[in-house]
Amino acid sequence: MAIHQFLGQVKHKFIVMSGKGGVGKSTVSVDLALLLAEKGFKVGLLDVDLHGPSVAGMLGFSNAHLMAKKDRLLPFEVNKNLCFISAQGLLQSEDDPLIWRGPVKIGAIRQFLSDTDWPALDYLIIDCPPGTGDEPLTVVQTIPDAEAIIVTTPQKVSLADVRKSVNFCDMAHIKIRGIIENMSGFICPHCGEKVDIFKSGGGRQLADEKQLPFLGQIPIDPMVVAAEDDGKPLQNLSEGCRKALDDIVNKL
């Protein structure tokens, strides 16, 4: 199927981006995809963080390998409503590095879109690596009607890098759906209360500054980390974290 033929059938296309690494972008991508699937939507998740793919591990497919049928890649099926593709599935081991230059990466991303046996999708969520390099540039050039979701943390250094992502989207003429402030406060595993261990509110401040929608704040939840390490995201999620994610999903 040609890329544009496939993309034309997808109702909503979101690129999850961040200006720097370590802000929880892949966690946000996985959680949003799972929650949308829980609500009955058909969701495809594409991990284009080629040099540091983490989606497969979070979803319990660390050592799974991509298969093909009639020259079409078969996406991994998480459940009846969610499937995903990741370069991790091309490697023998999750410890193997992917050593590709720009042209090969560009070709791989386009192939993941055009040569995968995707089902009919309501949502396509694309998890990009941090920064503004080959991968996000290829995605925005290939899917010009996609919308960006930019993930940040409250720290000033993260907010400075997010401005670069905002400017990147402006230069690429990509609409920004909104900003998410991740790691905003800490959910105590004992009492369930939220504690602001870092400065918070920076994401909302940046959204106001750039006149962009603010999608919400997601607190740090120790159960999220433990569940994703086990390949079972959203398991035993705290009420506060679940509500924060639900509120964001309802805005999509």
Secondary structure as GFF3:
##gff-version 3
##sequence-region A 1 252
A	DSSP	alpha_helix	3	8	.	.	.	ID=ss1
A	DSSP	beta_strand	12	17	.	.	.	ID=ss2
A	DSSP	alpha_helix	25	38	.	.	.	ID=ss3
A	DSSP	beta_strand	43	47	.	.	.	ID=ss4
A	DSSP	alpha_helix	55	58	.	.	.	ID=ss5
A	DSSP	beta_strand	67	69	.	.	.	ID=ss6
A	DSSP	beta_strand	72	74	.	.	.	ID=ss7
A	DSSP	beta_strand	76	79	.	.	.	ID=ss8
A	DSSP	beta_strand	82	86	.	.	.	ID=ss9
A	DSSP	three_ten_helix	87	90	.	.	.	ID=ss10
A	DSSP	alpha_helix	102	114	.	.	.	ID=ss11
A	DSSP	beta_strand	123	127	.	.	.	ID=ss12
A	DSSP	alpha_helix	134	142	.	.	.	ID=ss13
A	DSSP	beta_strand	147	152	.	.	.	ID=ss14
A	DSSP	alpha_helix	156	172	.	.	.	ID=ss15
A	DSSP	beta_strand	175	187	.	.	.	ID=ss16
A	DSSP	beta_strand	194	195	.	.	.	ID=ss17
A	DSSP	alpha_helix	202	210	.	.	.	ID=ss18
A	DSSP	beta_strand	214	220	.	.	.	ID=ss19
A	DSSP	alpha_helix	222	229	.	.	.	ID=ss20
A	DSSP	alpha_helix	239	249	.	.	.	ID=ss21
###
